[in-house]
Amino acid sequence: MGTNADPDFASLLDDLFVAKKTLEETSPKPSVPFDYLSVADELYSGRIKVASDVAAAEYREASETFEAGFAALLASLDALASERAETAEELLPIDPEAIARELDLATARASADFSKLRRNFAFHNHPDRVAPHLRQRAMVRMQVANMLIDDAKRRAAKAAKR
């Protein structure tokens, strides 16, 4: 290491790099060279048998069993997909008139009624409570419902002041 009694960080790094270089220079090189291309060439030449005929037959048998199982799995997945397509859920409307009918805003009169409508609608339609593929639609439905409720609440407050 360094000869300095109080070395700084840079001199410590320099000493470490020098020590690493000397270690790499003194390490022995591999004594047996390995040529991957010659090994691959030897394997493909046919002089080396990797598997016996019995092993090859077992491999073919296992492959046929796997193919049959895989074909059965694919058939069951196709059946499941067609079943899911038949039972596709109906998308809830995002039309403001349909959401207004669903909210039944005509029955609400007081501020508490509007709050109750908002909570009830959110309980059934909030994006965090629906399936991931329906979240975008639920978010739009919540925005429309909140807009309709706020508008009805303002109109009710204006009518109460008169």
SULBELVEN-V671031 format. One record per residue. N is the residue number from 1. RES is the residue in one small letter. PSI is psi in degrees with one decimal (NA if undefined). Layout:
N_RES_PSI + N_RES_PSI
//
This chain:
1_m_-168.7 + 2_g_158.9 + 3_t_-10.6 + 4_n_135.2 + 5_a_-35.8 + 6_d_78.9 + 7_p_148.1 + 8_d_175.3 + 9_f_-41.9 + 10_a_-41.5 + 11_s_-32.2 + 12_l_-42.1 + 13_l_-42.6 + 14_d_-43.9 + 15_d_-38.7 + 16_l_-41.4 + 17_f_-39.9 + 18_v_-42.5 + 19_a_-38.4 + 20_k_-41.5 + 21_k_-44.6 + 22_t_-34.8 + 23_l_-42.1 + 24_e_-35.5 + 25_e_-31.8 + 26_t_-12.2 + 27_s_140.7 + 28_p_142.7 + 29_k_157.2 + 30_p_136.0 + 31_s_-23.4 + 32_v_111.0 + 33_p_145.6 + 34_f_119.0 + 35_d_106.6 + 36_y_-36.9 + 37_l_-39.0 + 38_s_-34.5 + 39_v_-44.4 + 40_a_-40.2 + 41_d_-39.6 + 42_e_-39.9 + 43_l_-40.1 + 44_y_-10.8 + 45_s_-23.5 + 46_g_-6.4 + 47_r_-22.4 + 48_i_126.1 + 49_k_122.4 + 50_v_-39.6 + 51_a_149.3 + 52_s_173.7 + 53_d_-34.4 + 54_v_-43.9 + 55_a_-39.0 + 56_a_-39.1 + 57_a_-42.0 + 58_e_-37.8 + 59_y_-44.9 + 60_r_-41.5 + 61_e_-45.0 + 62_a_-36.7 + 63_s_-41.9 + 64_e_-40.8 + 65_t_-42.2 + 66_f_-43.0 + 67_e_-39.8 + 68_a_-42.5 + 69_g_-39.5 + 70_f_-39.8 + 71_a_-39.8 + 72_a_-39.7 + 73_l_-44.2 + 74_l_-40.1 + 75_a_-41.0 + 76_s_-35.1 + 77_l_-38.4 + 78_d_-41.9 + 79_a_-41.4 + 80_l_-40.5 + 81_a_-42.0 + 82_s_-35.4 + 83_e_-41.3 + 84_r_-36.6 + 85_a_-35.1 + 86_e_-36.5 + 87_t_32.6 + 88_a_133.4 + 89_e_146.8 + 90_e_131.2 + 91_l_136.0 + 92_l_145.4 + 93_p_152.3 + 94_i_5.9 + 95_d_128.8 + 96_p_-36.5 + 97_e_-41.7 + 98_a_-39.5 + 99_i_-37.1 + 100_a_-41.1 + 101_r_-40.3 + 102_e_-38.2 + 103_l_-28.6 + 104_d_58.5 + 105_l_-21.1 + 106_a_-25.4 + 107_t_-18.1 + 108_a_135.8 + 109_r_-45.7 + 110_a_167.6 + 111_s_-36.7 + 112_a_-34.3 + 113_d_-41.9 + 114_f_-39.0 + 115_s_-39.8 + 116_k_-41.4 + 117_l_-43.4 + 118_r_-46.5 + 119_r_-42.9 + 120_n_-43.8 + 121_f_-43.3 + 122_a_-35.5 + 123_f_-36.8 + 124_h_-19.7 + 125_n_3.3 + 126_h_141.3 + 127_p_-28.0 + 128_d_-12.2 + 129_r_3.6 + 130_v_170.3 + 131_a_150.7 + 132_p_-36.3 + 133_h_-10.8 + 134_l_2.8 + 135_r_-40.5 + 136_q_-44.1 + 137_r_-40.1 + 138_a_-36.0 + 139_m_-41.7 + 140_v_-42.9 + 141_r_-41.5 + 142_m_-40.7 + 143_q_-43.4 + 144_v_-44.0 + 145_a_-43.6 + 146_n_-40.7 + 147_m_-45.2 + 148_l_-42.1 + 149_i_-44.3 + 150_d_-41.0 + 151_d_-45.3 + 152_a_-36.7 + 153_k_-41.7 + 154_r_-43.0 + 155_r_-38.1 + 156_a_-39.0 + 157_a_-39.1 + 158_k_-40.2 + 159_a_-32.9 + 160_a_-28.9 + 161_k_-25.7 + 162_r_NA
//
